[in-house]
Amino acid sequence: MSNLSIESIQQQLSDLGFRPEGIRIVTVSAMTPELLETCTTQENECFYNSYMNVIYRKGERYVLGFRCEDPIVDHAIIRSGDQYYDPTLQANGDFTSYQFAILTEFTVFDMMHHAKANKDFPPDLDYLFTKASKFKNVIAVK
């Protein structure tokens, strides 16, 4: 994955209807092999995997945002303490730390509440836009 400049990330976020000034960029690190072994890691299912990993307490927060590659890619990861992890990509093999633009983070309770309102699907970008007034710190509400 390539590292983009902050300006490029902000421009792409803005083009997609987001408020870049409300978005933090963090580094996603590799988790220990022991923890990864216990995680849900279905290939190409980052939203489901992150959702299940938070439910089963492999992470404290479900984190929705974008992988900072060119172009940026919507994605979900987990947070544990002050560390961010991506069991979906890490389980696919040769993992390298990367930048991630955070739109929002959900506790297990909030995540499940929003999933119930989203026909039992984990919160994703489409869901955020349907609830834009509740996420106006990161969505440019018109």
ZIPEBEL-V333272 format. One record per residue. SS is DSSP state (a for helix, b for strand, c for the rest). NEAR is the number of other C-alpha atoms within 10 Angstrom. D_LAST is the distance of its C-alpha to the last C-alpha in whole Angstrom. Layout:
# ZIPEBEL-V333272
{{SS;NEAR;D_LAST} {SS;NEAR;D_LAST}}
This chain:
# ZIPEBEL-V333272
{{c;12;33} {c;11;32} {c;14;31} {c;15;28} {c;11;27} {a;13;24} {a;10;23} {a;16;23} {a;23;21} {a;18;18} {a;14;18} {a;17;18} {a;21;15} {a;16;13} {a;11;14} {c;11;13} {c;14;9} {b;22;11} {c;19;12} {a;24;15} {a;11;16} {a;13;16} {c;19;18} {b;12;22} {b;17;24} {b;15;28} {b;15;31} {b;19;32} {b;17;35} {c;19;38} {c;16;39} {c;9;43} {a;10;45} {a;8;46} {a;10;42} {a;18;41} {a;12;44} {c;12;43} {c;20;39} {c;21;38} {c;22;37} {c;14;37} {c;12;36} {c;12;32} {c;15;31} {a;23;29} {a;22;27} {a;18;30} {a;24;32} {a;30;30} {a;28;30} {a;19;33} {a;23;34} {a;26;33} {a;18;34} {c;14;37} {c;13;37} {c;19;37} {c;24;34} {c;19;32} {b;26;29} {b;28;27} {b;30;25} {b;26;22} {b;22;21} {b;22;22} {b;25;25} {c;26;25} {c;17;27} {c;13;26} {c;13;24} {c;17;23} {b;13;23} {b;18;22} {b;23;24} {b;31;25} {b;30;28} {b;27;30} {b;21;31} {b;15;34} {c;9;35} {c;7;33} {b;14;34} {b;22;31} {b;23;33} {c;25;32} {a;29;35} {a;24;34} {a;19;34} {a;18;37} {a;18;39} {c;12;39} {c;8;42} {c;7;41} {c;14;39} {c;11;37} {c;14;35} {b;17;32} {b;18;28} {b;28;26} {b;25;22} {b;22;21} {b;25;18} {b;18;19} {b;18;23} {b;20;24} {c;16;28} {a;20;30} {a;12;29} {a;14;25} {a;21;25} {a;19;28} {a;15;26} {a;20;23} {a;17;25} {a;13;26} {a;13;23} {c;16;22} {c;9;26} {c;11;28} {c;16;26} {c;24;25} {c;26;21} {c;18;20} {a;15;17} {a;10;16} {a;15;17} {a;20;14} {a;17;11} {a;11;13} {c;13;13} {a;16;9} {a;14;10} {a;12;13} {a;16;12} {c;16;10} {c;17;13} {c;22;12} {b;23;9} {c;16;6} {c;14;4} {c;7;0}}
